[in-house]
Amino acid sequence: MSAADPTTTEAWARLDALATSYEPDLRTTLTPEWVDRHTLTAADLHVDLSKNLVDGDVEAALLALAEQVDVAGRRDAMLAGEHINVTEDRAVLHTALRMPADATLVVDGQDVVADVHEVLDRVYAFAERVRSGEWTGVTGKRIETVVNIGIGGSDLGPVMAYEALEPYRQDGLECRFISNIDPTDAGQTLSGLDPETTLFIVSSKTFGTLETLTNARLCRAWLLEHLPSGADRDAAVAQHFVAVSTALDKVADFGIDPDNAFGFWDWVGGRYSMDSAIGLSLVVAVGPERFAELLAGFHAMDEHFRTAPPESNVPLRMGLLNVWYTNFLDAHTHAVLPYAQLLHRFPAYLQQLTMESNGKGVRWDGEAVGYDTGEVFWGEPGTNGQHAFYQLIHQGTRLVPADFIAFARPAYDLTDRTDDGEVDVHELLLANFLAQTRALALGRTADEVRAEGVADELVPARTFPGNRPTTSIMAPALTPSVLGQLIALYEHITFVQGAVWGIDSFDQWGVELGKQLAQELRPAISGDASVAAEQDPSTQSLIRYYQENRGR
């Protein structure tokens, strides 16, 4: 595995030189031939790269960069189960979570595909028991609400997919999610629930995550307090709690039957785990058949990434574009703008995927990087974002590459009846989707503004510079399969960027220090003066303010 500094390659030097002289002009670039060459297909996704700020020389240099840092070799090493997570000496095999049952992948002497499907079969069987009403609460009532307790990858993926696949949920079954250690989260989530019909899923691989275990104990206390007086409290926890964890001893100590614990493996990073048993709440909500379609969508994108040639490999091309913007055109953020309300949590999901993966300052060989890595991912559904932050994207001084996502068929097909006739509301949404990418690309010149009769003193404010880069991703509809394809697309985009930068995209040591210090600070907050005295002056001051204003 190469650990070469990418800045030492010929391609990096070439890109540096091209960036210095590059002057984009999408008005002349966007010919039919250019658009045709830059419209790609990956599984069910239709991807238009034509409005990005590149020319043929830049694209050739980017593909050469991928070759010179051996992105393909690192991809193949990942898919084969080599330990490319070097700081934890682990394989990186989230792609194995969605391989078909008849596939075989032996890693460290173990057929991981067989292991995956053994757990998956148990997850499916349990979900069917809940969905059918066979699994009941301790008083015999069927389950109506499933509460997933997790944080990070054990929350962001399931809640995002639960929202995205709302049309596929089973009637009479609701999922709620608790993640934040702020007690407000648990309080609001439990509000109005019936303990007799509520099932809790505690999602923590080690069964030791502070936030998750704290919230699990709060929920256990709530359950035991609010069950009717005649309920069997000794059996209640085992009947109302299951776990996604591999720490069976801790699961049992909590009161959960280890037979109702669903495991996963150290080669699954949390932010890559929603298609493992971590997705149990989603399986209950949409059913095993739909979840299997989701997994098939993931796998279809995995196969595209594995087999498509570089020039038509969508994750590779999009990842290289992000490197171009980050390292050569001085872009610092990346917007993801779904024109689909059901994807309203997708940008938040991508924040963890991309920023926890590639927010690194050292290469995988331990040497400090001398170039920018990572991007700040953010976004909001269209058209809401148009009335919030698009002003900066259109006319601000910062370059913000943006991915626009839309679907040909709506989840809800509604018609607005006006005095002028009927309007297909989805077509109105799509008109905005198309208008925004066109306006960002082409802008509006001063002469065009003057031709509209605008006074000269207002012309500068009404001029749009254009040449703002966008990628348009479309699909026939937001199905489980398409959702899986979208998630896997961004997983592999993230991989490509990390491979180019020579970083380990699969550890997350940056989250550990704050967690450690939080444990050390708890006594000081509770009044231990000796621990408080060990803190820096700012922290001491804040502790004093808290103690003076806590009101107890």
LINBELDA-V574581 format. One record per residue. N is the residue number from 1. RES is the residue in one small letter. SS is DSSP state (a for helix, b for strand, c for the rest). BURIAL is b if it has 16 or more other ideal C-beta (glycine too) atoms within 10 Angstrom, else e. Layout:
((N;RES;SS;BURIAL) (N;RES;SS;BURIAL))
This chain:
((1;m;c;e) (2;s;c;e) (3;a;c;e) (4;a;c;e) (5;d;c;b) (6;p;a;b) (7;t;a;e) (8;t;a;e) (9;t;c;b) (10;e;a;e) (11;a;a;b) (12;w;a;b) (13;a;a;e) (14;r;a;b) (15;l;a;b) (16;d;a;e) (17;a;a;e) (18;l;a;b) (19;a;a;b) (20;t;a;e) (21;s;a;e) (22;y;c;b) (23;e;c;e) (24;p;c;b) (25;d;c;e) (26;l;a;b) (27;r;a;e) (28;t;a;e) (29;t;a;b) (30;l;c;b) (31;t;c;e) (32;p;a;e) (33;e;a;e) (34;w;a;b) (35;v;a;e) (36;d;a;e) (37;r;a;e) (38;h;c;b) (39;t;b;e) (40;l;b;b) (41;t;b;e) (42;a;b;b) (43;a;c;b) (44;d;c;b) (45;l;b;b) (46;h;b;e) (47;v;b;b) (48;d;b;b) (49;l;c;b) (50;s;c;b) (51;k;c;b) (52;n;c;b) (53;l;c;b) (54;v;c;b) (55;d;c;e) (56;g;a;e) (57;d;a;e) (58;v;a;b) (59;e;a;b) (60;a;a;e) (61;a;a;b) (62;l;a;b) (63;l;a;b) (64;a;a;b) (65;l;a;b) (66;a;a;b) (67;e;a;e) (68;q;a;b) (69;v;c;b) (70;d;c;b) (71;v;a;b) (72;a;a;e) (73;g;a;e) (74;r;a;b) (75;r;a;b) (76;d;a;e) (77;a;a;b) (78;m;a;b) (79;l;a;b) (80;a;a;e) (81;g;c;b) (82;e;c;e) (83;h;c;b) (84;i;c;b) (85;n;b;b) (86;v;c;b) (87;t;c;e) (88;e;c;b) (89;d;c;e) (90;r;b;b) (91;a;c;b) (92;v;c;b) (93;l;c;b) (94;h;a;b) (95;t;a;b) (96;a;a;b) (97;l;a;b) (98;r;a;b) (99;m;c;b) (100;p;c;e) (101;a;c;e) (102;d;c;e) (103;a;c;e) (104;t;c;e) (105;l;c;b) (106;v;b;e) (107;v;b;b) (108;d;c;e) (109;g;c;e) (110;q;b;e) (111;d;b;e) (112;v;a;b) (113;v;a;b) (114;a;a;e) (115;d;a;b) (116;v;a;b) (117;h;a;b) (118;e;a;e) (119;v;a;b) (120;l;a;b) (121;d;a;e) (122;r;a;b) (123;v;a;b) (124;y;a;b) (125;a;a;e) (126;f;a;b) (127;a;a;b) (128;e;a;e) (129;r;a;e) (130;v;a;b) (131;r;a;b) (132;s;a;e) (133;g;c;e) (134;e;c;e) (135;w;c;b) (136;t;b;b) (137;g;c;b) (138;v;c;b) (139;t;c;b) (140;g;c;e) (141;k;c;e) (142;r;b;b) (143;i;c;b) (144;e;c;b) (145;t;b;b) (146;v;b;b) (147;v;b;b) (148;n;b;b) (149;i;b;b) (150;g;c;b) (151;i;c;b) (152;g;a;b) (153;g;a;b) (154;s;a;b) (155;d;c;b) (156;l;a;b) (157;g;a;b) (158;p;a;b) (159;v;a;b) (160;m;a;b) (161;a;a;b) (162;y;a;b) (163;e;a;b) (164;a;a;b) (165;l;c;b) (166;e;a;e) (167;p;a;e) (168;y;a;b) (169;r;c;b) (170;q;c;e) (171;d;c;e) (172;g;c;e) (173;l;c;b) (174;e;b;b) (175;c;b;b) (176;r;b;b) (177;f;b;b) (178;i;b;b) (179;s;c;b) (180;n;c;e) (181;i;c;b) (182;d;c;e) (183;p;a;e) (184;t;a;e) (185;d;a;b) (186;a;a;b) (187;g;a;e) (188;q;a;e) (189;t;a;b) (190;l;a;b) (191;s;c;e) (192;g;c;e) (193;l;c;b) (194;d;c;e) (195;p;a;b) (196;e;a;b) (197;t;a;b) (198;t;b;b) (199;l;b;b) (200;f;b;b) (201;i;b;b) (202;v;b;b) (203;s;b;b) (204;s;c;b) (205;k;c;b) (206;t;c;e) (207;f;c;b) (208;g;c;e) (209;t;c;b) (210;l;a;e) (211;e;a;b) (212;t;a;b) (213;l;a;b) (214;t;a;e) (215;n;a;b) (216;a;a;b) (217;r;a;e) (218;l;a;b) (219;c;a;b) (220;r;a;b) (221;a;a;e) (222;w;a;b) (223;l;a;b) (224;l;a;e) (225;e;a;e) (226;h;a;e) (227;l;c;b) (228;p;c;e) (229;s;c;e) (230;g;c;e) (231;a;c;b) (232;d;c;e) (233;r;a;e) (234;d;a;e) (235;a;a;e) (236;a;a;b) (237;v;a;b) (238;a;a;b) (239;q;a;b) (240;h;a;b) (241;f;b;b) (242;v;b;b) (243;a;b;b) (244;v;b;b) (245;s;c;b) (246;t;c;b) (247;a;c;b) (248;l;a;e) (249;d;a;e) (250;k;a;b) (251;v;a;b) (252;a;a;e) (253;d;a;e) (254;f;a;b) (255;g;c;b) (256;i;c;b) (257;d;c;e) (258;p;a;e) (259;d;a;e) (260;n;a;b) (261;a;b;b) (262;f;b;b) (263;g;c;b) (264;f;c;b) (265;w;c;b) (266;d;c;e) (267;w;c;b) (268;v;c;b) (269;g;c;b) (270;g;a;b) (271;r;a;b) (272;y;a;b) (273;s;c;b) (274;m;c;b) (275;d;c;b) (276;s;c;b) (277;a;a;b) (278;i;a;b) (279;g;a;b) (280;l;a;b) (281;s;a;b) (282;l;a;b) (283;v;a;b) (284;v;a;b) (285;a;a;b) (286;v;a;b) (287;g;c;b) (288;p;a;b) (289;e;a;e) (290;r;a;b) (291;f;a;b) (292;a;a;b) (293;e;a;b) (294;l;a;b) (295;l;a;b) (296;a;a;b) (297;g;a;b) (298;f;a;b) (299;h;a;b) (300;a;a;b) (301;m;a;b) (302;d;a;b) (303;e;a;e) (304;h;a;b) (305;f;a;b) (306;r;a;e) (307;t;a;e) (308;a;c;b) (309;p;c;e) (310;p;a;e) (311;e;a;e) (312;s;a;e) (313;n;c;b) (314;v;a;b) (315;p;a;b) (316;l;a;b) (317;r;a;b) (318;m;a;b) (319;g;a;b) (320;l;a;b) (321;l;a;b) (322;n;a;b) (323;v;a;b) (324;w;a;b) (325;y;a;b) (326;t;a;b) (327;n;a;b) (328;f;c;b) (329;l;c;b) (330;d;c;e) (331;a;c;b) (332;h;c;e) (333;t;b;b) (334;h;b;b) (335;a;b;b) (336;v;b;b) (337;l;b;b) (338;p;b;b) (339;y;c;b) (340;a;c;b) (341;q;a;b) (342;l;a;b) (343;l;a;b) (344;h;c;b) (345;r;c;b) (346;f;a;b) (347;p;a;b) (348;a;a;b) (349;y;a;b) (350;l;a;b) (351;q;a;b) (352;q;a;b) (353;l;a;b) (354;t;a;b) (355;m;a;b) (356;e;a;b) (357;s;a;b) (358;n;a;b) (359;g;c;b) (360;k;c;b) (361;g;c;e) (362;v;b;e) (363;r;c;b) (364;w;c;b) (365;d;c;e) (366;g;c;e) (367;e;c;e) (368;a;b;e) (369;v;c;b) (370;g;c;e) (371;y;c;e) (372;d;c;e) (373;t;c;b) (374;g;c;b) (375;e;c;b) (376;v;b;e) (377;f;b;b) (378;w;b;b) (379;g;c;b) (380;e;c;b) (381;p;c;b) (382;g;c;b) (383;t;c;b) (384;n;a;e) (385;g;a;b) (386;q;a;b) (387;h;a;e) (388;a;c;e) (389;f;c;b) (390;y;a;b) (391;q;a;e) (392;l;a;e) (393;i;a;b) (394;h;a;b) (395;q;a;e) (396;g;c;e) (397;t;c;e) (398;r;c;e) (399;l;c;b) (400;v;b;b) (401;p;b;b) (402;a;b;b) (403;d;b;b) (404;f;b;b) (405;i;b;b) (406;a;b;b) (407;f;b;b) (408;a;c;e) (409;r;c;e) (410;p;c;b) (411;a;c;b) (412;y;c;e) (413;d;c;e) (414;l;c;e) (415;t;b;e) (416;d;b;e) (417;r;b;e) (418;t;b;e) (419;d;c;e) (420;d;c;e) (421;g;b;e) (422;e;b;e) (423;v;b;e) (424;d;b;e) (425;v;a;e) (426;h;a;b) (427;e;a;e) (428;l;a;e) (429;l;a;b) (430;l;a;b) (431;a;a;e) (432;n;a;e) (433;f;a;b) (434;l;a;e) (435;a;a;e) (436;q;a;b) (437;t;a;b) (438;r;a;e) (439;a;a;b) (440;l;a;b) (441;a;a;b) (442;l;a;b) (443;g;c;b) (444;r;b;e) (445;t;c;e) (446;a;a;e) (447;d;a;e) (448;e;a;e) (449;v;a;b) (450;r;a;e) (451;a;a;e) (452;e;c;e) (453;g;c;e) (454;v;c;e) (455;a;c;e) (456;d;a;e) (457;e;a;e) (458;l;a;e) (459;v;a;b) (460;p;a;e) (461;a;a;e) (462;r;a;e) (463;t;c;b) (464;f;b;b) (465;p;c;e) (466;g;c;b) (467;n;c;b) (468;r;c;b) (469;p;c;b) (470;t;b;b) (471;t;b;b) (472;s;b;b) (473;i;b;b) (474;m;b;b) (475;a;b;b) (476;p;c;e) (477;a;c;e) (478;l;c;b) (479;t;c;b) (480;p;a;b) (481;s;a;b) (482;v;a;b) (483;l;a;b) (484;g;a;b) (485;q;a;b) (486;l;a;b) (487;i;a;b) (488;a;a;b) (489;l;a;b) (490;y;a;b) (491;e;a;b) (492;h;a;b) (493;i;a;b) (494;t;a;b) (495;f;a;b) (496;v;a;b) (497;q;a;b) (498;g;a;b) (499;a;a;b) (500;v;a;b) (501;w;a;b) (502;g;c;b) (503;i;c;b) (504;d;c;b) (505;s;c;b) (506;f;c;b) (507;d;c;b) (508;q;c;b) (509;w;a;e) (510;g;a;e) (511;v;a;e) (512;e;a;e) (513;l;a;e) (514;g;a;e) (515;k;a;e) (516;q;a;e) (517;l;a;e) (518;a;a;e) (519;q;a;e) (520;e;a;e) (521;l;a;b) (522;r;a;e) (523;p;a;e) (524;a;a;b) (525;i;a;e) (526;s;c;e) (527;g;c;e) (528;d;c;e) (529;a;a;e) (530;s;a;e) (531;v;a;b) (532;a;a;b) (533;a;a;e) (534;e;c;e) (535;q;c;b) (536;d;c;e) (537;p;a;e) (538;s;a;e) (539;t;a;e) (540;q;a;e) (541;s;a;e) (542;l;a;e) (543;i;a;b) (544;r;a;e) (545;y;a;e) (546;y;a;e) (547;q;a;e) (548;e;a;e) (549;n;a;e) (550;r;c;e) (551;g;c;e) (552;r;c;e))
